[in-house]
Amino acid sequence: MYLTRTLHNALQSDPDRELTVDGTRVRTVAESVDRIARLARGLHALGVAPGDRVAMLGVNSDRYFEYLFAVPWAGAVLTPINSRWSPAEVAFALAESEARVLLIDNVFRDHLPSIRELYNGLDHVVYCGDDNCPETTLAYESLVADNDVAEDARRGGQDLLGLFYTGGTTGAPKGVMLSHNSVLTNALGCFATGEWLTQRGRMLHVAPMFHLADLFLLISGALAEHTHVLLPGFSPEGVLDAFERYRITDVLLVPTMLQQIADHPDAKAFDLSTVRRVLYGTSPVSESLLERVGALLPAAGLAQAYGMTELAPVATILRPSDHEDPALRRSAGRPAPHTEVRIVDNDDNEVPRGVVGEIVARGDHVMLGYWRRPDDTAAALRGGWMHTGDAGYMDERGYVFVVDRIKDMIVTGGENVYSAEVENVLSHHDAVAACAVIGVPDELWGERVHAVVMLRPDRTATAEQLRDFCRSRIAAYKAPRSVDFVEALPVSGAGKVLKRELRKAFWPSGGRQVG
């Protein structure tokens, strides 16, 4: 299997179908495939060879859509960059992946000098904006217009499709290596549930396209013969207007977005009657929010996907029909058709139903490994199972319930934050003696980053000063939104901070913590 096969199938069966809608710009399947093939030839002209990494930093657009298919068409490797990262974090990913070509849009053009200063390995920068190109960059549209179509490389199977960067337990992002088989197996498996997407629908893309979940939905949407409507960013008014204006049938929304849409005072003034499927995941979701969304979108079935980038990305699905049972709304669902899931103890032995252990999964969708991190790969994939780092249990009917995060990952507004990274930054402040970072419940963000800080006896610092310190060194969404100052941190006999004790004040017993 290879990713671009979905385009060939669409071109053969329905070339005149609208494929992308970006504002007033509408392109058919035939037009999009032609542009993708020309962009692939343009990448070849820039020296991109099979297996080379090609990076993209931008907001959602039809050009981002074309990038996601043109790079594998050229036989190269996708390297989408988190658009919320600081220039230093962007440069880290570019350097580690050894990307020689970067596509960047107008939103991030002012970041380019800083990125170039931090990473000097870029041979070419392709500018995807509609305004004049910055100096030393190439125009995206010229790259498309000035080149003939390229033959599809048709690399597939276990060939590397992309590096999808995620946070690491050491604080540094890790490149998750996914093959064509990994991503396609996942999309086919989810589609096979029969309750995934509307056939011949209109999918709204508002969650950032650098996330693997969006590529996954592009493939699922190809199977369902979707038209893809692309919004550059999220606002509740923008999404509600898009629902009505474009007659949207399907959408993926993180809980933060669901919350803001449900809270919008004029939500019921929009015509939302066409929405048939709302996919959600990535963060804790309250049952009350699910009920409010269901009331606002009565014709829409809700479906939750639980997983992680390393699983390309779905492991379990809570189907729309499952949501009819209130007792199951706290569940992450049952294993998807393409995966095997079990709960294990510290020795990797499967535990009885109802007993909490680590959630592990295996199947053809599992990652190849972490880019140039063999030790991390071996630890994560030991015994042939992907160890998620999440603690949970499985009930007698096979539904998985996530109860905690072993890896101390915080999911805030749909973005992953690793406490070790934030703690590492805070510890460099000269007033901080010790600190611990945890995720605590937040009505808007699902979880917020919360720091518990012990100051040095002879120093002072305010919460705002610590937040500013963090924001100057890492992405703003990773900085603590709240800070508690304490005399001492609870520690174990081995001197390890007992984060479970810190969480007790915030997470009620049995609180829903699905990531």
Buried (B, 14 or more C-beta within 10 A) or exposed (E): BBBBBBBEBBBEEBBEBBBBBBEEEBBBBBBBBBBBBBBBBBBBEBEBEEEBBBBBBBBBBBBBBBBBBBBBBBBBBBBBBBBBBBBBBBBBBBEBBEBBBBBBBBBBBEBBEBBBEBBEEBEBBBBBBEEEBBEEBBBBBEBBEEBEBBEBBBBBEEBBBBBBBBBBBEBBBBBBBBBBBBBBBBBBBBBEBEBBBBEEBBBBBBBBBBBBBBBBBBBBBBBBBBBBBBBBEBBBEBBBEBBBEBBBBBBBBBBBBBBBBBEBEEBEEBEBEBBBBBBBBBBBBBEEBBBBBBEBBEEBBBBBBBBBBBBBBBBBBBBBEBBEEEEBBBBBBBBBBBBEBBBBEEEBEEBEEEEBBBBBBBBBBBBBBBBEBEEBBEEBBEEEBBBBBBBBBBBEEEBBBBBBBBBBBBBBBBBBBBBBBBBBBBEEBEBBBBBBBBBBBBEEBBBBBBBBBBBEEEEEBEBEEBBEBBBEBBBEBBBBBBBBBBEEBBEEEEEEBEBEEBBEEBBEEEEBBBB
